[in-house]
Amino acid sequence: MKIGMIGLGKMGANMTERLILSGHQVVAFDVTETARDAVAAKGAKPAVSLAALVASLDPPKVVWVMVPAGEPTNSTIATLKELLGSGDVVIDGGNSNYLEAAPSAASLAERGIGFVDAGTSGGIWGLENGYCLMVGGKAEDVAKCEPAFLALAPEGGYAHVGPVGAGHFVKMVHNGIEYGLMQAYAEGFAIMGAAEELHLDLHQIASIWRYGSVVRSWLLDLTERALAPESGFEKIEGYVVDSGEGRWTLEEAIARSVPAPVIAASLFERFSSRQPDSFSNRLLAALRNQFGGHAVVTAAPGDDHGPSASRPPA
């Protein structure tokens, strides 16, 4: 099939290349000329504008939007609404909030344009391994896009999971689960790292756990890579961002009265990682001192709240 790809970052560029390797034709647009040139070298037809991209496609036209969620995605869809026509389809493959899918679909439907939300997982490894695709939308719209889905996904890695919004909803929960899994690995390896008297080789342990262990997973494969000698792990700061999906998952859990303590704890741990001078932890130390006379670590000279060289016993 011939398909348009908008957004040629790490995901969009690799998806473009995988589609081309599968025999599909891709017309690609990005606001950055270097990004357009890079995919052109892989066999894509670069477009200098959204209008040029749409004009290069054959009806029914299918356009995949792979730009950051929120305003970039919404404004792109609004522009496509004026350029596409009845029977065409827009795919939103970014990490958009599932609640935005229905309004996008309704707006496009005013001109007879279909809308499909495709939750996409695979990261920078998707080019080689394929992308897990969780797709929401009307059956007739999904069918127009399916050749691309089958090319991008590994065998068994694509499903039409429900109506408009279902794809992004499933991807949201997927990412919430990911938060919990990553946190469990991080905590487990931290415990082993603290057992200094055992001289454990964490990279070795991560490696053997990948074979036959009940905790084996692709995330564990990535853990093994991260802990490998010369990986640069020792230079990484423990500042962990979140891109929204964990928060949305918790909001849905609260709204639906579903307990999700592991995902909640993993999200809040990410918040904690960004507070080297935590007010709450300082207050906890002060309260222990107030009620029990427990020693506190005071700021070193010239440092507002940093610990002094001498620490009290645990």
C-alpha positions as a Markdown table, in Angstrom:
| # | Residue | x | y | z |
|---|---|---|---|---|
| 1 | Met | 0.0 | 0.0 | 0.0 |
| 2 | Lys | 0.9 | 3.7 | -0.2 |
| 3 | Ile | 0.8 | 5.5 | 3.1 |
| 4 | Gly | 1.8 | 8.9 | 4.5 |
| 5 | Met | 3.9 | 9.2 | 7.6 |
| 6 | Ile | 4.0 | 12.4 | 9.6 |
| 7 | Gly | 6.7 | 12.7 | 12.2 |
| 8 | Leu | 10.1 | 11.2 | 11.6 |
| 9 | Gly | 11.6 | 11.0 | 15.0 |
| 10 | Lys | 13.0 | 7.8 | 16.5 |
| 11 | Met | 9.7 | 5.9 | 16.1 |
| 12 | Gly | 8.4 | 7.5 | 12.9 |
| 13 | Ala | 11.6 | 7.1 | 11.0 |
| 14 | Asn | 12.1 | 3.5 | 12.0 |
| 15 | Met | 8.5 | 2.7 | 11.2 |
| 16 | Thr | 8.9 | 4.3 | 7.8 |
| 17 | Glu | 11.9 | 2.1 | 7.1 |
| 18 | Arg | 10.2 | -1.1 | 8.3 |
| 19 | Leu | 7.2 | -0.3 | 6.0 |
| 20 | Ile | 9.6 | 0.2 | 3.0 |
| 21 | Leu | 11.4 | -3.1 | 3.8 |
| 22 | Ser | 8.0 | -4.8 | 3.7 |
| 23 | Gly | 7.4 | -3.5 | 0.2 |
| 24 | His | 5.1 | -0.5 | 1.0 |
| 25 | Gln | 5.5 | 2.9 | -0.4 |
| 26 | Val | 5.8 | 5.7 | 2.1 |
| 27 | Val | 5.4 | 9.5 | 1.6 |
| 28 | Ala | 7.1 | 11.1 | 4.6 |
| 29 | Phe | 6.9 | 14.5 | 6.2 |
| 30 | Asp | 8.7 | 16.2 | 9.1 |
| 31 | Val | 9.3 | 19.8 | 9.9 |
| 32 | Thr | 13.0 | 19.1 | 9.9 |
| 33 | Glu | 14.7 | 18.8 | 6.5 |
| 34 | Thr | 17.4 | 16.5 | 7.8 |
| 35 | Ala | 14.8 | 14.0 | 9.0 |
| 36 | Arg | 13.1 | 14.1 | 5.6 |
| 37 | Asp | 16.5 | 13.5 | 3.9 |
| 38 | Ala | 17.3 | 10.6 | 6.2 |
| 39 | Val | 14.2 | 8.6 | 5.3 |
| 40 | Ala | 14.5 | 9.6 | 1.6 |
| 41 | Ala | 17.9 | 7.8 | 1.7 |
| 42 | Lys | 16.0 | 4.7 | 2.9 |
| 43 | Gly | 13.5 | 4.8 | 0.0 |
| 44 | Ala | 10.7 | 7.1 | 1.2 |
| 45 | Lys | 9.3 | 9.9 | -0.9 |
| 46 | Pro | 9.9 | 13.1 | 1.1 |
| 47 | Ala | 7.1 | 15.8 | 1.3 |
| 48 | Val | 7.9 | 19.4 | 2.1 |
| 49 | Ser | 4.4 | 20.0 | 3.6 |
| 50 | Leu | 1.3 | 18.2 | 4.8 |
| 51 | Ala | -0.5 | 19.4 | 1.6 |
| 52 | Ala | 2.3 | 17.9 | -0.6 |
| 53 | Leu | 2.1 | 14.6 | 1.4 |
| 54 | Val | -1.7 | 14.3 | 0.9 |
| 55 | Ala | -1.4 | 15.2 | -2.8 |
| 56 | Ser | 1.1 | 12.4 | -3.3 |
| 57 | Leu | -1.2 | 9.6 | -1.9 |
| 58 | Asp | -3.8 | 7.6 | -3.8 |
| 59 | Pro | -7.4 | 7.3 | -2.5 |
| 60 | Pro | -8.4 | 6.0 | -0.1 |
| 61 | Lys | -5.6 | 7.9 | 1.5 |
| 62 | Val | -4.1 | 6.7 | 4.8 |
| 63 | Val | -2.0 | 9.0 | 6.8 |
| 64 | Trp | -0.2 | 8.0 | 10.0 |
| 65 | Val | 0.4 | 10.8 | 12.5 |
| 66 | Met | 3.5 | 10.0 | 14.7 |
| 67 | Val | 4.2 | 13.3 | 16.5 |
| 68 | Pro | 4.1 | 14.2 | 20.2 |
| 69 | Ala | 0.7 | 13.9 | 22.0 |
| 70 | Gly | -1.4 | 16.9 | 22.8 |
| 71 | Glu | -1.3 | 20.1 | 20.7 |
| 72 | Pro | 1.2 | 18.8 | 18.0 |
| 73 | Thr | -1.1 | 15.8 | 17.3 |
| 74 | Asn | -4.3 | 17.8 | 17.5 |
| 75 | Ser | -3.2 | 20.6 | 15.3 |
| 76 | Thr | -1.9 | 18.1 | 12.7 |
| 77 | Ile | -5.2 | 16.3 | 12.7 |
| 78 | Ala | -7.0 | 19.6 | 12.3 |
| 79 | Thr | -4.9 | 20.4 | 9.2 |
| 80 | Leu | -5.4 | 17.0 | 7.7 |
| 81 | Lys | -9.2 | 17.4 | 8.1 |
| 82 | Glu | -9.0 | 20.2 | 5.6 |
| 83 | Leu | -6.8 | 18.3 | 3.2 |
| 84 | Leu | -8.3 | 14.8 | 3.1 |
| 85 | Gly | -11.6 | 13.7 | 1.8 |
| 86 | Ser | -14.4 | 11.2 | 2.3 |
| 87 | Gly | -13.1 | 7.6 | 2.7 |
| 88 | Asp | -9.6 | 8.6 | 3.8 |
| 89 | Val | -8.3 | 7.6 | 7.2 |
| 90 | Val | -6.1 | 9.3 | 9.8 |
| 91 | Ile | -4.1 | 7.0 | 12.2 |
| 92 | Asp | -2.9 | 8.5 | 15.5 |
| 93 | Gly | 0.0 | 6.3 | 16.6 |
| 94 | Gly | 1.3 | 8.5 | 19.4 |
| 95 | Asn | 0.7 | 8.3 | 23.1 |
| 96 | Ser | -2.4 | 10.4 | 23.0 |
| 97 | Asn | -4.9 | 10.4 | 25.9 |
| 98 | Tyr | -7.7 | 8.0 | 24.9 |
| 99 | Leu | -10.3 | 10.6 | 25.8 |
| 100 | Glu | -9.1 | 12.7 | 22.9 |
| 101 | Ala | -9.8 | 10.0 | 20.3 |
| 102 | Ala | -13.6 | 10.4 | 20.2 |
| 103 | Pro | -13.5 | 14.1 | 19.6 |
| 104 | Ser | -10.9 | 13.7 | 16.9 |
| 105 | Ala | -13.0 | 11.0 | 15.2 |
| 106 | Ala | -16.1 | 13.1 | 15.4 |
| 107 | Ser | -14.4 | 16.1 | 13.9 |
| 108 | Leu | -12.9 | 14.1 | 11.0 |
| 109 | Ala | -16.3 | 12.3 | 10.4 |
| 110 | Glu | -17.8 | 15.7 | 9.5 |
| 111 | Arg | -15.9 | 15.3 | 6.2 |
| 112 | Gly | -16.3 | 11.6 | 5.9 |
| 113 | Ile | -12.7 | 10.9 | 7.1 |
| 114 | Gly | -12.1 | 7.9 | 9.3 |
| 115 | Phe | -10.0 | 7.8 | 12.4 |
| 116 | Val | -8.0 | 5.0 | 13.9 |
| 117 | Asp | -6.0 | 5.2 | 17.2 |
| 118 | Ala | -3.1 | 2.8 | 17.2 |
| 119 | Gly | -1.3 | 2.3 | 20.5 |
| 120 | Thr | 2.3 | 1.6 | 19.4 |
| 121 | Ser | 4.9 | -0.2 | 21.5 |
| 122 | Gly | 8.4 | -1.1 | 20.5 |
| 123 | Gly | 10.6 | 1.9 | 21.0 |
| 124 | Ile | 13.9 | 2.1 | 19.2 |
| 125 | Trp | 14.0 | -1.7 | 18.8 |
| 126 | Gly | 10.8 | -1.8 | 16.7 |
| 127 | Leu | 12.6 | -1.6 | 13.3 |
| 128 | Glu | 14.3 | -4.9 | 14.0 |
| 129 | Asn | 11.8 | -6.6 | 16.3 |
| 130 | Gly | 8.5 | -5.1 | 15.1 |
| 131 | Tyr | 5.9 | -3.0 | 17.0 |
| 132 | Cys | 3.1 | -4.3 | 19.1 |
| 133 | Leu | 0.0 | -2.5 | 17.8 |
| 134 | Met | -3.2 | -2.0 | 19.8 |
| 135 | Val | -5.7 | -0.6 | 17.4 |
| 136 | Gly | -9.1 | 1.1 | 18.0 |
| 137 | Gly | -11.6 | 2.2 | 15.4 |
| 138 | Lys | -14.4 | 1.2 | 13.0 |
| 139 | Ala | -13.8 | -2.1 | 11.3 |
| 140 | Glu | -14.0 | -0.6 | 7.8 |
| 141 | Asp | -11.3 | 2.0 | 8.7 |
| 142 | Val | -9.0 | -0.5 | 10.3 |
| 143 | Ala | -9.3 | -2.7 | 7.2 |
| 144 | Lys | -7.9 | 0.1 | 5.0 |
| 145 | Cys | -4.9 | 0.4 | 7.3 |
| 146 | Glu | -4.3 | -3.3 | 8.0 |
| 147 | Pro | -1.6 | -4.0 | 5.4 |
| 148 | Ala | 0.6 | -1.4 | 7.3 |
| 149 | Phe | -0.3 | -2.9 | 10.7 |
| 150 | Leu | 0.7 | -6.4 | 9.5 |
| 151 | Ala | 4.0 | -5.1 | 8.1 |
| 152 | Leu | 4.9 | -3.2 | 11.3 |
| 153 | Ala | 3.9 | -5.8 | 13.9 |
| 154 | Pro | 5.7 | -9.1 | 14.5 |
| 155 | Glu | 3.6 | -12.2 | 14.0 |
| 156 | Gly | 0.8 | -12.2 | 16.6 |
| 157 | Gly | 1.7 | -8.6 | 17.7 |
| 158 | Tyr | -1.3 | -6.7 | 16.2 |
| 159 | Ala | -5.0 | -6.7 | 17.2 |
| 160 | His | -8.1 | -4.6 | 16.6 |
| 161 | Val | -9.0 | -4.3 | 20.3 |
| 162 | Gly | -12.2 | -2.2 | 20.1 |
| 163 | Pro | -13.9 | 1.0 | 19.0 |
| 164 | Val | -12.3 | 4.4 | 18.7 |
| 165 | Gly | -10.3 | 5.1 | 21.8 |
| 166 | Ala | -9.7 | 1.5 | 22.7 |
| 167 | Gly | -6.3 | 1.4 | 21.2 |
| 168 | His | -5.0 | 4.3 | 23.2 |
| 169 | Phe | -6.7 | 3.0 | 26.3 |
| 170 | Val | -5.0 | -0.4 | 26.1 |
| 171 | Lys | -1.7 | 1.3 | 25.4 |
| 172 | Met | -2.1 | 3.6 | 28.4 |
| 173 | Val | -2.7 | 0.6 | 30.7 |
| 174 | His | 0.2 | -1.2 | 29.0 |
| 175 | Asn | 2.5 | 1.7 | 30.0 |
| 176 | Gly | 1.1 | 1.8 | 33.5 |
| 177 | Ile | 2.1 | -1.9 | 33.8 |
| 178 | Glu | 5.5 | -1.1 | 32.4 |
| 179 | Tyr | 6.0 | 1.4 | 35.2 |
| 180 | Gly | 5.4 | -1.3 | 37.8 |
| 181 | Leu | 7.6 | -3.9 | 36.1 |
| 182 | Met | 10.5 | -1.4 | 35.7 |
| 183 | Gln | 10.2 | -0.4 | 39.4 |
| 184 | Ala | 10.3 | -4.0 | 40.6 |
| 185 | Tyr | 13.5 | -4.7 | 38.6 |
| 186 | Ala | 15.1 | -1.5 | 39.9 |
| 187 | Glu | 14.3 | -2.2 | 43.5 |
| 188 | Gly | 15.4 | -5.9 | 43.3 |
| 189 | Phe | 18.8 | -5.0 | 41.8 |
| 190 | Ala | 19.2 | -2.2 | 44.3 |
| 191 | Ile | 18.8 | -4.7 | 47.2 |
| 192 | Met | 21.4 | -7.0 | 45.6 |
| 193 | Gly | 23.7 | -4.1 | 45.0 |
| 194 | Ala | 23.5 | -3.2 | 48.7 |
| 195 | Ala | 24.7 | -6.7 | 49.7 |
| 196 | Glu | 28.3 | -5.6 | 49.3 |
| 197 | Glu | 29.7 | -8.5 | 51.4 |
| 198 | Leu | 28.4 | -11.0 | 48.8 |
| 199 | His | 30.3 | -9.3 | 45.9 |
| 200 | Leu | 27.4 | -10.0 | 43.5 |
| 201 | Asp | 27.9 | -9.4 | 39.8 |
| 202 | Leu | 24.6 | -7.7 | 38.9 |
| 203 | His | 25.3 | -8.0 | 35.2 |
| 204 | Gln | 25.9 | -11.7 | 35.4 |
| 205 | Ile | 22.7 | -12.2 | 37.5 |
| 206 | Ala | 20.6 | -10.2 | 35.0 |
| 207 | Ser | 22.1 | -12.3 | 32.2 |
| 208 | Ile | 21.2 | -15.7 | 33.8 |
| 209 | Trp | 17.8 | -14.6 | 34.8 |
| 210 | Arg | 17.0 | -14.2 | 31.1 |
| 211 | Tyr | 17.0 | -18.0 | 30.6 |
| 212 | Gly | 14.4 | -20.1 | 32.3 |
| 213 | Ser | 13.6 | -17.7 | 35.1 |
| 214 | Val | 10.0 | -16.8 | 35.9 |
| 215 | Val | 11.0 | -13.1 | 35.9 |
| 216 | Arg | 12.5 | -13.2 | 32.4 |
| 217 | Ser | 11.2 | -10.5 | 30.0 |
| 218 | Trp | 12.3 | -8.0 | 27.4 |
| 219 | Leu | 12.7 | -5.4 | 30.1 |
| 220 | Leu | 15.1 | -7.8 | 31.8 |
| 221 | Asp | 17.0 | -8.1 | 28.5 |
| 222 | Leu | 17.3 | -4.4 | 28.5 |
| 223 | Thr | 18.4 | -4.4 | 32.2 |
| 224 | Glu | 21.2 | -6.8 | 31.3 |
| 225 | Arg | 22.3 | -4.4 | 28.6 |
| 226 | Ala | 22.2 | -1.4 | 30.9 |
| 227 | Leu | 24.3 | -3.2 | 33.5 |
| 228 | Ala | 26.9 | -4.5 | 31.1 |
| 229 | Pro | 30.5 | -3.3 | 31.5 |
| 230 | Glu | 31.3 | -0.2 | 29.5 |
| 231 | Ser | 27.5 | 0.6 | 29.2 |
| 232 | Gly | 28.0 | 4.0 | 31.0 |
| 233 | Phe | 25.5 | 3.0 | 33.7 |
| 234 | Glu | 27.6 | 4.7 | 36.4 |
| 235 | Lys | 27.2 | 8.0 | 34.6 |
| 236 | Ile | 23.4 | 8.0 | 34.6 |
| 237 | Glu | 21.6 | 10.2 | 37.1 |
| 238 | Gly | 18.6 | 8.8 | 39.0 |
| 239 | Tyr | 16.2 | 11.3 | 37.6 |
| 240 | Val | 13.2 | 9.5 | 36.1 |
| 241 | Val | 10.6 | 11.3 | 34.0 |
| 242 | Asp | 7.1 | 10.2 | 33.2 |
| 243 | Ser | 5.3 | 11.0 | 29.9 |
| 244 | Gly | 1.7 | 10.9 | 31.2 |
| 245 | Glu | 0.4 | 7.3 | 30.6 |
| 246 | Gly | 1.1 | 6.2 | 34.2 |
| 247 | Arg | -0.9 | 9.2 | 35.6 |
| 248 | Trp | -3.8 | 8.5 | 33.2 |
| 249 | Thr | -3.8 | 4.9 | 34.2 |
| 250 | Leu | -4.1 | 5.8 | 37.8 |
| 251 | Glu | -6.8 | 8.4 | 37.0 |
| 252 | Glu | -8.8 | 5.6 | 35.3 |
| 253 | Ala | -8.2 | 3.2 | 38.2 |
| 254 | Ile | -9.6 | 5.8 | 40.7 |
| 255 | Ala | -12.6 | 6.7 | 38.5 |
| 256 | Arg | -13.4 | 3.0 | 38.1 |
| 257 | Ser | -12.6 | 2.1 | 41.8 |
| 258 | Val | -10.0 | -0.4 | 40.8 |
| 259 | Pro | -7.1 | -0.8 | 43.2 |
| 260 | Ala | -3.7 | -0.3 | 41.5 |
| 261 | Pro | -1.1 | 0.1 | 44.4 |
| 262 | Val | 1.9 | -1.1 | 42.4 |
| 263 | Ile | 1.4 | 1.3 | 39.5 |
| 264 | Ala | 0.7 | 4.1 | 42.0 |
| 265 | Ala | 3.8 | 3.4 | 44.0 |
| 266 | Ser | 6.0 | 3.2 | 40.8 |
| 267 | Leu | 4.6 | 6.6 | 39.6 |
| 268 | Phe | 5.2 | 8.3 | 42.9 |
| 269 | Glu | 8.7 | 6.9 | 43.0 |
| 270 | Arg | 9.4 | 8.7 | 39.7 |
| 271 | Phe | 8.3 | 11.9 | 41.4 |
| 272 | Ser | 10.6 | 11.2 | 44.3 |
| 273 | Ser | 13.6 | 10.7 | 42.0 |
| 274 | Arg | 13.3 | 14.4 | 40.9 |
| 275 | Gln | 13.6 | 15.7 | 44.5 |
| 276 | Pro | 17.2 | 15.7 | 45.6 |
| 277 | Asp | 16.2 | 18.1 | 48.3 |
| 278 | Ser | 12.9 | 16.6 | 49.4 |
| 279 | Phe | 10.7 | 18.8 | 51.7 |
| 280 | Ser | 8.7 | 15.7 | 52.8 |
| 281 | Asn | 11.8 | 13.8 | 53.7 |
| 282 | Arg | 13.3 | 16.7 | 55.6 |
| 283 | Leu | 10.0 | 17.1 | 57.5 |
| 284 | Leu | 10.0 | 13.3 | 58.3 |
| 285 | Ala | 13.5 | 13.6 | 59.8 |
| 286 | Ala | 12.4 | 16.7 | 61.8 |
| 287 | Leu | 9.3 | 14.9 | 63.2 |
| 288 | Arg | 11.4 | 11.9 | 64.3 |
| 289 | Asn | 13.7 | 14.3 | 66.1 |
| 290 | Gln | 10.7 | 16.1 | 67.7 |
| 291 | Phe | 9.0 | 13.0 | 69.2 |
| 292 | Gly | 11.9 | 10.7 | 69.8 |
| 293 | Gly | 15.0 | 12.8 | 69.9 |
| 294 | His | 16.4 | 11.0 | 66.9 |
| 295 | Ala | 19.5 | 12.5 | 65.4 |
| 296 | Val | 19.2 | 14.5 | 62.1 |
| 297 | Val | 21.6 | 15.2 | 59.3 |
| 298 | Thr | 22.1 | 19.0 | 59.1 |
| 299 | Ala | 23.3 | 21.0 | 56.1 |
| 300 | Ala | 27.0 | 21.3 | 55.6 |
| 301 | Pro | 28.5 | 24.8 | 55.6 |
| 302 | Gly | 27.7 | 26.6 | 52.4 |
| 303 | Asp | 25.0 | 24.0 | 51.5 |
| 304 | Asp | 21.3 | 24.8 | 52.1 |
| 305 | His | 20.1 | 21.2 | 52.8 |
| 306 | Gly | 22.8 | 18.9 | 51.7 |
| 307 | Pro | 24.0 | 16.2 | 54.1 |
| 308 | Ser | 27.1 | 16.8 | 56.2 |
| 309 | Ala | 30.0 | 14.3 | 56.2 |
| 310 | Ser | 28.8 | 12.7 | 59.4 |
| 311 | Arg | 25.6 | 10.7 | 59.3 |
| 312 | Pro | 23.8 | 9.2 | 62.3 |
| 313 | Pro | 23.3 | 5.4 | 62.5 |
| 314 | Ala | 20.3 | 4.0 | 60.7 |
